[in-house]
Amino acid sequence: MASADDVAAGKPAPDPVHQALELVGVAVTEAVFVGDRVWDMKAATRGGRTPIPGTPALRGPQHRPSRERGSHHY
């Protein structure tokens, strides 16, 4: 796993994307990047990949919108 602590610049810079790919030995041209935040999309794009937007459902029920708080809150 790569985090902002492992690189010179965190997201939205592409450094974490490149670090993660290096750790698993995958070329950027072979990678798929899924993210659920605007910073993920920017980091993937700046890292040379077209991002695939994820949804809160991919993160588990605790991150789904609450009807009581309104659907814009996660």
Secondary structure, DSSP 4 states (H G I P E B T S, - for coil): ---GGGSSS-TTSSHHHHHHHHHHT--GGG---EESSHHHHHHHHHTT---EE--GGGG-GGGSPBTTTBTT--
